[in-house]
């Protein structure tokens, strides 16, 4: 949610454009329910794992007492040890039977360090070096805590970079080609936040272009726009008015377009390119036809000249088929 929606709003504020805040489902309260200390599910699970006499029944009872007032947490009516969390994608019921056992199933730091130092590359590759915090700390380190640390590291990486998401969708439960189950695919898109992302994107300005990039692409619609405008921002406004677009936004460094407006601009650009192609074809065909006409005209003139010469020789009594002997004296002159 942070990267898909909140950063979207921050860019609108940064570019100082007029916009209304877009409402979206924020799952921060669910994250707090799971990982927040001291009353989160992970914290309570780690606490239960530190006591030898704890069981999944006592762990479930602790959850019921601590989180009973949380609107995202509920206890199923027909179970004594299960609990339900109202996630963004819907309600999910968890069975606590093996929670404690799986959370304790971790590698001892001393064993991991020993295997990491192995001279066998295969063995050492299976156990990467531990973090300094894990090696220095002697406290209980559970699977849930390690998973939480990995997620925190991932979030730090995402915050320092520009994330691009690739959503993998399973087309059918049989894992076979050629089968597309519409309902299952739609459910995956909803649970993964793809449908919500599309809704937010369409409600805002999903397409944004830098001024120079926009002018470079669409200046063909009005080639003299750069010479007649003092800056690229004015040039962008003129090009957008040329395309008769409404409800767009001009920021400090970018042009913000509504959903579908980029397609309209591309259609206008394609129309201009089509007209230009017709003009180029017309000029090229004119040149080719003119060249062929001149060649035929020259050939006709030469043919007429040859025929007129032959007719002249026939009228004077000479054989027109007799080859002319140019540059050699006549035999009568020699005798």
KOLLUMLUM-203995 format. One record per residue (C-alpha): residue number from 1; residue in three letters; chain; x, z, y. Coordinates in steps of 0.25 Angstrom, whole numbers, padded with zeros to 4 digits, m for minus. Last residue first. Layout:
% KOLLUMLUM-203995
(NUM; Ala; A; (X; Z; Y));
...
This chain:
% KOLLUMLUM-203995
(335; Unk; A; (0157; m0439; 0030));
(334; Unk; A; (0158; m0424; 0033));
(333; Unk; A; (0146; m0425; 0043));
(332; Unk; A; (0138; m0431; 0032));
(331; Unk; A; (0142; m0419; 0022));
(330; Unk; A; (0136; m0409; 0032));
(329; Unk; A; (0145; m0397; 0037));
(328; Unk; A; (0144; m0383; 0031));
(327; Unk; A; (0140; m0370; 0039));
(326; Unk; A; (0126; m0370; 0034));
(325; Unk; A; (0121; m0378; 0022));
(324; Unk; A; (0106; m0376; 0022));
(323; Unk; A; (0100; m0375; 0009));
(322; Unk; A; (0090; m0386; 0006));
(321; Unk; A; (0076; m0380; 0003));
(320; Unk; A; (0071; m0384; 0017));
(319; Unk; A; (0074; m0399; 0014));
(318; Unk; A; (0076; m0406; 0027));
(317; Unk; A; (0065; m0415; 0033));
(316; Unk; A; (0064; m0409; 0047));
(315; Unk; A; (0050; m0403; 0044));
(314; Unk; A; (0055; m0397; 0031));
(313; Unk; A; (0066; m0390; 0039));
(312; Unk; A; (0056; m0384; 0049));
(311; Unk; A; (0047; m0379; 0038));
(310; Unk; A; (0058; m0372; 0031));
(309; Unk; A; (0062; m0365; 0044));
(308; Unk; A; (0048; m0361; 0046));
(307; Unk; A; (0047; m0355; 0032));
(306; Unk; A; (0060; m0347; 0035));
(305; Unk; A; (0056; m0342; 0048));
(304; Unk; A; (0042; m0338; 0042));
(303; Unk; A; (0049; m0330; 0031));
(302; Unk; A; (0058; m0323; 0041));
(301; Unk; A; (0046; m0319; 0050));
(300; Unk; A; (0039; m0314; 0037));
(299; Unk; A; (0051; m0306; 0033));
(298; Unk; A; (0052; m0299; 0047));
(297; Unk; A; (0037; m0296; 0047));
(296; Unk; A; (0038; m0290; 0033));
(295; Unk; A; (0050; m0281; 0037));
(294; Unk; A; (0043; m0277; 0050));
(293; Unk; A; (0030; m0274; 0043));
(292; Unk; A; (0038; m0266; 0032));
(291; Unk; A; (0045; m0258; 0043));
(290; Unk; A; (0032; m0255; 0051));
(289; Unk; A; (0025; m0251; 0038));
(288; Unk; A; (0036; m0241; 0035));
(287; Unk; A; (0036; m0236; 0049));
(286; Unk; A; (0021; m0234; 0050));
(285; Unk; A; (0021; m0227; 0036));
(284; Unk; A; (0032; m0217; 0041));
(283; Unk; A; (0024; m0215; 0054));
(282; Unk; A; (0011; m0213; 0047));
(281; Unk; A; (0017; m0204; 0037));
(280; Unk; A; (0023; m0195; 0048));
(279; Unk; A; (0010; m0194; 0055));
(278; Unk; A; (0003; m0191; 0042));
(277; Unk; A; (0013; m0180; 0039));
(276; Unk; A; (0011; m0174; 0053));
(275; Unk; A; (m0004; m0174; 0050));
(274; Unk; A; (m0002; m0166; 0037));
(273; Unk; A; (0008; m0157; 0043));
(272; Unk; A; (m0002; m0153; 0054));
(271; Unk; A; (m0013; m0151; 0043));
(270; Unk; A; (m0003; m0143; 0035));
(269; Unk; A; (0000; m0134; 0047));
(268; Unk; A; (m0015; m0132; 0050));
(267; Unk; A; (m0017; m0128; 0035));
(266; Unk; A; (m0005; m0119; 0035));
(265; Unk; A; (m0011; m0112; 0047));
(264; Unk; A; (m0024; m0110; 0040));
(263; Unk; A; (m0017; m0105; 0028));
(262; Unk; A; (m0010; m0095; 0037));
(261; Unk; A; (m0023; m0091; 0042));
(260; Unk; A; (m0029; m0087; 0028));
(259; Unk; A; (m0027; m0072; 0029));
(258; Unk; A; (m0024; m0068; 0044));
(257; Unk; A; (m0012; m0071; 0051));
(256; Unk; A; (m0001; m0063; 0058));
(255; Unk; A; (0010; m0070; 0066));
(254; Unk; A; (0022; m0062; 0067));
(253; Unk; A; (0033; m0056; 0076));
(252; Unk; A; (0025; m0048; 0086));
(251; Unk; A; (0012; m0051; 0080));
(250; Unk; A; (0002; m0062; 0082));
(249; Unk; A; (m0011; m0060; 0075));
(248; Unk; A; (m0021; m0070; 0069));
(247; Unk; A; (m0036; m0069; 0070));
(246; Unk; A; (m0038; m0083; 0073));
(245; Unk; A; (m0031; m0096; 0070));
(244; Unk; A; (m0034; m0109; 0077));
(243; Unk; A; (m0022; m0116; 0071));
(242; Unk; A; (m0017; m0120; 0085));
(241; Unk; A; (m0020; m0105; 0089));
(240; Unk; A; (m0010; m0101; 0078));
(239; Unk; A; (0000; m0111; 0083));
(238; Unk; A; (m0001; m0106; 0097));
(237; Unk; A; (0000; m0091; 0093));
(236; Unk; A; (0012; m0094; 0085));
(235; Unk; A; (0019; m0101; 0096));
(234; Unk; A; (0016; m0089; 0105));
(233; Unk; A; (0023; m0080; 0096));
(232; Unk; A; (0035; m0090; 0094));
(231; Unk; A; (0038; m0090; 0109));
(230; Unk; A; (0037; m0098; 0122));
(229; Unk; A; (0028; m0108; 0116));
(228; Unk; A; (0028; m0123; 0120));
(227; Unk; A; (0041; m0127; 0112));
(226; Unk; A; (0037; m0119; 0100));
(225; Unk; A; (0023; m0125; 0100));
(224; Unk; A; (0027; m0139; 0101));
(223; Unk; A; (0025; m0142; 0086));
(222; Unk; A; (0011; m0137; 0085));
(221; Unk; A; (0006; m0136; 0071));
(220; Unk; A; (0020; m0138; 0066));
(219; Unk; A; (0023; m0125; 0073));
(218; Unk; A; (0017; m0119; 0060));
(217; Unk; A; (0028; m0115; 0051));
(216; Unk; A; (0039; m0112; 0061));
(215; Unk; A; (0030; m0105; 0071));
(214; Unk; A; (0025; m0096; 0060));
(213; Unk; A; (0040; m0093; 0055));
(212; Unk; A; (0044; m0090; 0069));
(211; Unk; A; (0032; m0081; 0072));
(210; Unk; A; (0034; m0073; 0059));
(209; Unk; A; (0022; m0075; 0050));
(208; Unk; A; (0011; m0066; 0045));
(207; Unk; A; (0001; m0068; 0035));
(206; Unk; A; (m0008; m0057; 0029));
(205; Unk; A; (m0014; m0052; 0042));
(204; Unk; A; (m0024; m0041; 0039));
(203; Unk; A; (m0037; m0041; 0031));
(202; Unk; A; (m0031; m0052; 0022));
(201; Unk; A; (m0019; m0043; 0019));
(200; Unk; A; (m0027; m0031; 0017));
(199; Unk; A; (m0036; m0038; 0007));
(198; Unk; A; (m0024; m0044; 0000));
(197; Unk; A; (m0017; m0031; m0002));
(196; Unk; A; (m0030; m0025; m0007));
(195; Unk; A; (m0031; m0035; m0017));
(194; Unk; A; (m0017; m0034; m0021));
(193; Unk; A; (m0018; m0019; m0022));
(192; Unk; A; (m0013; m0018; m0037));
(191; Unk; A; (m0026; m0012; m0042));
(190; Unk; A; (m0034; m0023; m0035));
(189; Unk; A; (m0025; m0035; m0040));
(188; Unk; A; (m0025; m0028; m0054));
(187; Unk; A; (m0040; m0027; m0054));
(186; Unk; A; (m0041; m0042; m0050));
(185; Unk; A; (m0032; m0046; m0062));
(184; Unk; A; (m0040; m0038; m0072));
(183; Unk; A; (m0053; m0044; m0067));
(182; Unk; A; (m0048; m0058; m0067));
(181; Unk; A; (m0042; m0058; m0081));
(180; Unk; A; (m0033; m0070; m0082));
(179; Unk; A; (m0029; m0075; m0096));
(178; Unk; A; (m0020; m0087; m0097));
(177; Unk; A; (m0008; m0079; m0102));
(176; Unk; A; (m0009; m0066; m0110));
(175; Unk; A; (m0006; m0052; m0106));
(174; Unk; A; (m0019; m0047; m0113));
(173; Unk; A; (m0023; m0039; m0101));
(172; Unk; A; (m0024; m0051; m0092));
(171; Unk; A; (m0019; m0057; m0079));
(170; Unk; A; (m0009; m0045; m0076));
(169; Unk; A; (m0006; m0046; m0061));
(168; Unk; A; (0008; m0044; m0056));
(167; Unk; A; (0009; m0042; m0041));
(166; Unk; A; (0021; m0045; m0033));
(165; Unk; A; (0023; m0038; m0021));
(164; Unk; A; (0033; m0041; m0009));
(163; Unk; A; (0039; m0028; m0003));
(162; Unk; A; (0047; m0029; 0010));
(161; Unk; A; (0059; m0019; 0009));
(160; Unk; A; (0062; m0005; 0013));
(159; Unk; A; (0049; 0001; 0010));
(158; Unk; A; (0048; m0006; m0004));
(157; Unk; A; (0062; 0000; m0008));
(156; Unk; A; (0057; 0014; m0003));
(155; Unk; A; (0044; 0012; m0011));
(154; Unk; A; (0052; 0008; m0024));
(153; Unk; A; (0061; 0021; m0022));
(152; Unk; A; (0048; 0029; m0021));
(151; Unk; A; (0042; 0023; m0033));
(150; Unk; A; (0055; 0026; m0041));
(149; Unk; A; (0055; 0040; m0037));
(148; Unk; A; (0040; 0042; m0041));
(147; Unk; A; (0044; 0036; m0055));
(146; Unk; A; (0055; 0046; m0056));
(145; Unk; A; (0045; 0057; m0052));
(144; Unk; A; (0035; 0053; m0062));
(143; Unk; A; (0045; 0052; m0073));
(142; Unk; A; (0049; 0066; m0070));
(141; Unk; A; (0062; 0072; m0064));
(140; Unk; A; (0062; 0088; m0065));
(139; Unk; A; (0072; 0094; m0056));
(138; Unk; A; (0087; 0093; m0058));
(137; Unk; A; (0090; 0084; m0046));
(136; Unk; A; (0103; 0078; m0044));
(135; Unk; A; (0102; 0067; m0054));
(134; Unk; A; (0088; 0063; m0050));
(133; Unk; A; (0091; 0063; m0035));
(132; Unk; A; (0103; 0055; m0037));
(131; Unk; A; (0095; 0044; m0043));
(130; Unk; A; (0098; 0041; m0058));
(129; Unk; A; (0107; 0030; m0063));
(128; Unk; A; (0100; 0019; m0071));
(127; Unk; A; (0097; 0023; m0086));
(126; Unk; A; (0093; 0010; m0094));
(125; Unk; A; (0105; 0003; m0088));
(124; Unk; A; (0115; 0014; m0093));
(123; Unk; A; (0110; 0011; m0107));
(122; Unk; A; (0111; m0004; m0107));
(121; Unk; A; (0125; m0003; m0099));
(120; Unk; A; (0131; 0005; m0111));
(119; Unk; A; (0141; 0014; m0104));
(118; Unk; A; (0131; 0025; m0102));
(117; Unk; A; (0131; 0032; m0089));
(116; Unk; A; (0116; 0029; m0087));
(115; Unk; A; (0114; 0036; m0100));
(114; Unk; A; (0120; 0049; m0096));
(113; Unk; A; (0113; 0049; m0082));
(112; Unk; A; (0100; 0047; m0089));
(111; Unk; A; (0102; 0058; m0099));
(110; Unk; A; (0106; 0067; m0087));
(109; Unk; A; (0094; 0063; m0079));
(108; Unk; A; (0084; 0066; m0091));
(107; Unk; A; (0076; 0054; m0094));
(106; Unk; A; (0061; 0056; m0092));
(105; Unk; A; (0049; 0059; m0100));
(104; Unk; A; (0044; 0071; m0093));
(103; Unk; A; (0033; 0063; m0085));
(102; Unk; A; (0029; 0056; m0098));
(101; Unk; A; (0026; 0069; m0105));
(100; Unk; A; (0019; 0075; m0093));
(99; Unk; A; (0010; 0064; m0091));
(98; Unk; A; (0006; 0062; m0106));
(97; Unk; A; (m0008; 0067; m0106));
(96; Unk; A; (m0011; 0066; m0092));
(95; Unk; A; (m0021; 0054; m0093));
(94; Unk; A; (m0022; 0046; m0080));
(93; Unk; A; (m0035; 0040; m0074));
(92; Unk; A; (m0034; 0029; m0064));
(91; Unk; A; (m0045; 0027; m0054));
(90; Unk; A; (m0043; 0014; m0045));
(89; Unk; A; (m0033; 0004; m0040));
(88; Unk; A; (m0029; 0013; m0028));
(87; Unk; A; (m0028; 0025; m0038));
(86; Unk; A; (m0039; 0035; m0040));
(85; Unk; A; (m0031; 0045; m0049));
(84; Unk; A; (m0038; 0050; m0061));
(83; Unk; A; (m0033; 0062; m0070));
(82; Unk; A; (m0033; 0065; m0085));
(81; Unk; A; (m0031; 0079; m0091));
(80; Unk; A; (m0045; 0085; m0093));
(79; Unk; A; (m0053; 0072; m0095));
(78; Unk; A; (m0068; 0068; m0095));
(77; Unk; A; (m0070; 0070; m0080));
(76; Unk; A; (m0058; 0063; m0075));
(75; Unk; A; (m0050; 0071; m0064));
(74; Unk; A; (m0048; 0065; m0051));
(73; Unk; A; (m0037; 0061; m0041));
(72; Unk; A; (m0038; 0051; m0029));
(71; Unk; A; (m0047; 0061; m0021));
(70; Unk; A; (m0037; 0072; m0022));
(69; Unk; A; (m0044; 0086; m0023));
(68; Unk; A; (m0041; 0088; m0038));
(67; Unk; A; (m0027; 0085; m0036));
(66; Unk; A; (m0020; 0098; m0038));
(65; Unk; A; (m0030; 0105; m0048));
(64; Unk; A; (m0033; 0092; m0056));
(63; Unk; A; (m0018; 0088; m0057));
(62; Unk; A; (m0014; 0102; m0062));
(61; Unk; A; (m0024; 0101; m0073));
(60; Unk; A; (m0019; 0088; m0077));
(59; Unk; A; (m0005; 0094; m0078));
(58; Unk; A; (m0010; 0106; m0086));
(57; Unk; A; (m0017; 0096; m0096));
(56; Unk; A; (m0005; 0087; m0096));
(55; Unk; A; (0004; 0099; m0101));
(54; Unk; A; (0013; 0108; m0094));
(53; Unk; A; (0020; 0119; m0102));
(52; Unk; A; (0034; 0114; m0099));
(51; Unk; A; (0032; 0114; m0083));
(50; Unk; A; (0040; 0103; m0076));
(49; Unk; A; (0031; 0092; m0081));
(48; Unk; A; (0019; 0098; m0074));
(47; Unk; A; (0026; 0098; m0060));
(46; Unk; A; (0030; 0083; m0063));
(45; Unk; A; (0016; 0080; m0065));
(44; Unk; A; (0011; 0087; m0053));
(43; Unk; A; (0021; 0080; m0044));
(42; Unk; A; (0017; 0067; m0051));
(41; Unk; A; (0002; 0069; m0048));
(40; Unk; A; (0004; 0073; m0034));
(39; Unk; A; (0003; 0088; m0029));
(38; Unk; A; (0017; 0091; m0024));
(37; Unk; A; (0020; 0080; m0021));
(36; Unk; A; (0014; 0067; m0019));
(35; Unk; A; (0015; 0057; m0031));
(34; Unk; A; (0002; 0054; m0037));
(33; Unk; A; (m0008; 0059; m0027));
(32; Unk; A; (0001; 0054; m0015));
(31; Unk; A; (0001; 0040; m0021));
(30; Unk; A; (m0014; 0041; m0022));
(29; Unk; A; (m0016; 0045; m0008));
(28; Unk; A; (m0006; 0034; m0004));
(27; Unk; A; (m0016; 0024; m0010));
(26; Unk; A; (m0020; 0017; 0003));
(25; Unk; A; (m0032; 0008; 0002));
(24; Unk; A; (m0032; m0002; 0014));
(23; Unk; A; (m0038; m0002; 0028));
(22; Unk; A; (m0033; m0012; 0037));
(21; Unk; A; (m0029; m0007; 0051));
(20; Unk; A; (m0034; m0017; 0062));
(19; Unk; A; (m0025; m0027; 0068));
(18; Unk; A; (m0019; m0032; 0081));
(17; Unk; A; (m0005; m0035; 0080));
(16; Unk; A; (0007; m0027; 0084));
(15; Unk; A; (0017; m0033; 0074));
(14; Unk; A; (0022; m0019; 0070));
(13; Unk; A; (0007; m0015; 0068));
(12; Unk; A; (0004; m0027; 0060));
(11; Unk; A; (0016; m0024; 0052));
(10; Unk; A; (0013; m0010; 0049));
(9; Unk; A; (m0001; m0014; 0044));
(8; Unk; A; (0005; m0023; 0033));
(7; Unk; A; (0015; m0012; 0030));
(6; Unk; A; (0003; m0003; 0027));
(5; Unk; A; (m0004; m0013; 0018));
(4; Unk; A; (0006; m0019; 0007));
(3; Unk; A; (0018; m0010; 0009));
(2; Unk; A; (0011; 0004; 0009));
(1; Unk; A; (0000; 0000; 0000));
